[in-house]
Amino acid sequence: MSVQEAVEGGHHYAEEWVPVASLLPADSPRLKGESAEHVQVLALSEAVLPPIVVHLATRRVIDGMHRLRAARLRGDSEILVRFYDGDDEDAFIVAVERNVAHGLPLSQADRTTAAARIVRVRPQWSDRKVASVTGLSATTVGAIRRRSADASGRPEIRTRVGRDGRARPVDATSGRLLASELVKRWPDASIRQIAGAAGVSPATALDVRRRVRSGEHPVPERRKPARPTDDTSGRDRQETLQALRKDPSLRFTDAGRALLRWLDARTAGMDQWQEFMDDLPPHVLRIVARLAEQNSVAWREVHRHLEDEIVKTGLRGQAVPRT
């Protein structure tokens, strides 16, 4: 995805030479600032460096602080600039994506902090879209979103915008139910009209229309809402993980921290599986299903092993400690 596609608005202007002294420091995603060593390397280089990107409204550097500092170190009076006209948050997002894609890479901490900021200012963006900008995995972004969310004050987000720029419902079930109502109300509407109005993919709209015409429920059995007794499963997983994160025997040992990272990577986002599975291409359905089965077998082995350890240590029946 290009930088232009990463933001909701804004425009890149043609390149022009600008006085170095007129430019301001960046709203940088780099927590530790620029690398003096990298600036020195650029200053001594005879290569023609690409233009830096500058926010038109503020004259702050979006991408190219190392190149700007190198120009100052060389005593250059002007530098080649491409201005970007967008809001402050769009400018920050452009900075993140550019620094992930080329130049001196952002650190893991830089990208994690940037992702937390992006999910706050662009809560309607999907985990995969934020991941494509920050260079993180969608699972990691999902975990960051849950950690940074303010449940008491954050407005409910009913749709998320994917990497293709299309808005889709967070709850795939509601999109299918709306599509079924539209099919009944407008039987002559095209698939694209139904898909656009319901916020679902054309493939989903086609499947819903087929189901409605054949008398089936618009939501496949595997996608029907969980029973009320299962509604808290995602929250329970997060509460359990949070209890483990507070345990000093895990937090303050290398092995414990490694275990926490492993568990977080393999359990975060499990309650969002429908977001990823709703529009899988038909030719990969069996492959993904087989992978899910293999993972479930592995987790059953983990469960059996831990149950055996519980029996050996005499902990069966005791409550999970809370710290």
C-alpha positions in Angstrom: 0.0 0.0 0.0 1.3 3.5 -0.9 1.7 6.3 1.5 -1.1 8.1 -0.2 -3.4 5.2 0.5 -2.4 5.1 4.1 -4.2 8.3 5.0 -7.7 9.6 4.6 -6.8 12.8 2.9 -3.9 15.0 1.9 -1.9 15.8 -1.2 1.8 15.6 -2.2 3.1 18.6 -4.1 5.9 18.8 -6.7 9.5 18.9 -5.4 11.1 22.3 -4.7 14.2 23.7 -3.1 13.6 25.2 0.3 15.9 27.0 2.8 17.1 24.6 5.4 16.7 27.3 8.1 12.9 27.5 7.4 12.1 23.9 8.4 11.1 22.6 11.8 11.8 19.3 13.6 9.5 16.4 13.0 6.7 15.0 15.0 8.8 11.9 14.9 7.8 8.3 15.6 11.4 7.7 16.8 11.3 7.7 20.6 15.0 8.3 20.9 15.3 10.8 18.1 17.7 10.7 15.2 20.9 8.6 15.1 24.0 10.9 15.1 26.0 8.1 13.5 23.5 7.8 10.6 23.5 11.6 10.2 27.3 11.5 9.9 27.2 8.7 7.3 24.7 10.7 5.2 26.7 13.9 5.5 29.9 12.2 4.2 28.0 10.4 1.4 28.3 11.7 -2.1 25.1 10.0 -3.2 22.1 12.1 -4.3 19.6 11.8 -1.5 15.9 11.7 -2.1 13.8 14.8 -1.2 12.5 15.0 2.3 8.7 15.3 3.0 7.5 18.3 4.9 4.1 19.2 6.3 2.8 22.2 4.4 0.8 23.8 7.2 3.5 23.6 9.9 6.8 23.3 8.0 7.6 20.3 10.2 9.6 17.5 8.7 7.5 14.4 8.1 10.2 12.2 6.6 13.9 13.0 6.3 15.2 14.4 9.6 18.4 12.5 9.2 18.8 14.0 5.7 18.0 17.5 7.0 20.5 17.2 9.8 23.1 16.0 7.3 22.5 19.0 5.1 23.0 21.3 8.1 26.2 19.5 9.0 27.5 20.0 5.5 26.5 23.6 5.6 23.9 23.4 2.8 21.6 26.4 2.6 18.8 24.6 0.7 17.3 21.1 0.6 15.0 19.4 -1.9 11.5 19.1 -0.4 8.1 17.6 -1.3 5.4 19.3 0.7 2.4 17.3 2.0 -0.9 18.9 2.7 -2.9 16.9 5.2 -3.9 17.1 8.9 -1.4 16.6 11.7 -2.4 13.0 12.3 -2.3 12.1 8.7 1.2 13.6 8.6 2.3 11.4 11.5 0.9 8.3 9.8 2.8 9.2 6.6 6.0 9.5 8.7 5.5 6.1 10.3 4.9 4.3 7.0 7.8 6.0 5.3 10.2 5.2 8.1 9.0 1.6 8.2 9.5 1.2 4.4 13.0 2.6 3.9 15.9 4.4 5.5 16.9 3.7 9.1 14.2 1.3 10.3 12.0 2.2 13.3 12.6 0.0 16.3 10.0 -2.4 17.7 9.2 0.1 20.5 8.8 3.0 18.0 6.4 1.0 15.9 4.4 -0.2 18.9 4.0 3.3 20.3 3.0 4.6 16.8 0.4 1.8 16.5 -1.1 2.8 19.8 -1.4 6.4 18.7 -2.9 5.4 15.3 -5.6 3.2 16.8 -6.6 6.1 19.1 -6.9 8.7 16.3 -8.1 6.3 13.6 -10.3 3.8 15.7 -12.3 2.9 12.5 -9.2 1.4 10.9 -8.9 -2.4 10.9 -6.0 -4.1 12.7 -4.7 -5.2 9.3 -4.7 -1.6 7.9 -2.8 -0.3 11.0 -0.4 -3.2 10.7 0.3 -2.4 7.1 1.3 1.1 8.0 3.4 0.2 11.1 5.1 -3.0 10.0 3.6 -5.0 12.8 1.4 -8.0 12.6 -2.4 -7.6 12.8 -2.4 -9.8 15.9 0.0 -7.4 17.6 -2.0 -4.4 16.6 -5.1 -6.1 18.0 -3.4 -6.6 21.4 -2.2 -3.0 21.4 -5.8 -1.8 20.6 -7.2 -3.7 23.6 -4.5 -2.5 25.9 -4.9 1.2 24.9 -8.7 1.2 24.7 -10.7 3.2 27.3 -13.8 1.1 27.7 -15.6 3.8 29.7 -15.1 6.6 27.3 -14.4 5.2 23.8 -17.4 5.4 21.4 -18.5 2.1 19.9 -17.0 1.5 16.5 -19.4 -0.5 14.3 -17.3 -0.6 11.2 -13.6 -0.7 10.4 -11.8 0.4 7.3 -9.6 -2.2 5.7 -6.4 -1.9 3.7 -8.5 -1.7 0.5 -10.2 1.5 1.8 -13.6 -0.3 2.2 -15.6 -0.1 5.5 -16.7 -3.4 6.9 -18.8 -4.1 10.0 -16.8 -5.2 13.1 -19.5 -7.8 13.7 -19.9 -9.8 10.4 -23.2 -11.2 11.6 -24.9 -7.8 11.7 -23.7 -7.1 8.1 -25.2 -10.3 6.9 -28.5 -9.7 8.6 -28.7 -6.2 7.2 -27.9 -7.5 3.7 -30.7 -10.1 4.0 -33.2 -7.3 4.9 -32.1 -5.3 1.8 -32.4 -8.4 -0.4 -36.0 -8.9 0.7 -36.8 -5.2 0.4 -35.1 -4.7 -3.0 -35.2 -8.0 -4.8 -34.0 -6.4 -8.1 -31.0 -4.6 -6.6 -27.6 -5.6 -7.8 -25.1 -7.5 -5.7 -22.8 -4.4 -5.5 -25.7 -2.2 -4.4 -26.6 -4.6 -1.6 -22.9 -5.0 -0.6 -22.4 -1.2 -0.5 -25.5 -0.5 1.5 -24.9 -3.3 4.0 -21.1 -2.7 4.3 -20.2 -6.2 3.3 -18.2 -7.7 0.5 -19.9 -8.6 -2.8 -19.1 -12.3 -2.2 -20.9 -12.0 1.2 -23.8 -10.2 -0.4 -24.1 -12.9 -3.1 -24.0 -15.7 -0.4 -26.7 -13.9 1.6 -29.0 -13.5 -1.4 -28.6 -17.2 -2.3 -29.5 -18.2 1.3 -32.5 -15.9 1.4 -33.8 -17.2 -1.9 -33.3 -20.8 -0.8 -35.0 -20.2 2.6 -31.8 -20.6 4.7 -30.7 -18.4 7.5 -28.5 -15.5 6.2 -25.8 -16.3 8.8 -24.0 -19.7 8.4 -24.2 -21.9 11.4 -20.6 -21.3 12.3 -21.1 -17.5 12.3 -24.3 -17.3 14.4 -23.8 -15.3 17.6 -22.4 -17.4 20.5 -24.7 -18.5 23.3 -25.0 -16.0 26.2 -22.8 -18.2 28.4 -20.0 -17.8 25.9 -20.2 -14.0 25.4 -17.5 -13.3 28.0 -14.9 -15.7 26.6 -12.8 -12.9 25.0 -12.9 -10.8 28.1 -12.0 -13.8 30.3 -9.0 -14.5 28.1 -7.8 -11.0 28.6 -8.4 -11.0 32.3 -6.5 -14.2 32.6 -3.5 -12.8 30.6 -3.6 -9.6 32.7 -3.4 -11.7 35.9 -0.4 -13.5 34.6 1.3 -10.2 33.5 1.1 -9.0 37.1 2.7 -12.2 38.6 6.2 -11.2 39.8 7.6 -14.7 39.1 6.8 -14.1 35.4 7.4 -10.4 35.1 10.8 -10.3 36.6 12.4 -13.4 35.0 13.6 -13.8 31.4 11.8 -17.1 31.1 8.6 -15.6 32.5 8.6 -12.6 30.2 9.3 -14.9 27.2 6.3 -17.0 28.2 4.1 -13.9 28.5 5.1 -12.8 25.0 4.4 -16.3 23.7 1.0 -16.5 25.3 0.0 -12.9 24.2 1.0 -13.6 20.6 -1.1 -16.8 20.5 -4.2 -15.7 22.3 -4.6 -12.0 21.4 -7.3 -11.4 18.8 -8.9 -14.8 19.1 -12.3 -13.3 19.6 -11.9 -11.4 16.3 -11.4 -14.4 14.0 -14.6 -13.7 12.0 -13.0 -10.4 10.8 -10.3 -12.4 9.1 -12.3 -15.4 7.9 -15.4 -13.7 6.4 -13.9 -13.1 3.0 -11.3 -15.8 2.5 -10.8 -16.8 -1.1 -12.4 -20.2 -1.7 -9.2 -21.9 -2.7 -7.6 -21.4 0.8 -10.6 -22.4 2.9 -9.4 -26.0 3.3 -5.8 -24.9 4.0 -6.9 -22.5 6.8 -9.3 -25.0 8.2 -6.5 -27.6 8.4 -4.2 -25.0 10.1 -6.9 -24.2 12.7 -7.4 -28.0 13.4 -3.6 -28.4 13.8 -3.5 -25.5 16.2 -6.4 -26.9 18.2 -4.6 -30.2 18.5 -1.4 -28.5 19.7 -3.4 -26.5 22.4 -5.1 -29.8 23.5 -1.6 -31.2 24.0 -0.7 -28.2 26.1 -3.8 -28.6 28.1 -3.2 -32.3 28.8 0.4 -31.6 29.8 -0.6 -28.9 32.2 -3.4 -31.0 33.7 -0.8 -33.8 34.4 1.5 -31.2 36.0 -1.4 -30.0 38.2 -2.1 -33.5 39.4 1.6 -34.1 40.1 1.9 -30.9 42.2 -1.5 -31.4 44.0 -3.0 -28.2 42.7 -6.2 -29.7 41.2 -9.3 -27.9 42.4 -7.4 -24.9 43.7 -8.4 -21.5 42.3 -6.2 -19.7 39.9 -4.2 -17.1 41.9 -5.0 -13.4 41.3 -2.5 -10.7 42.0 
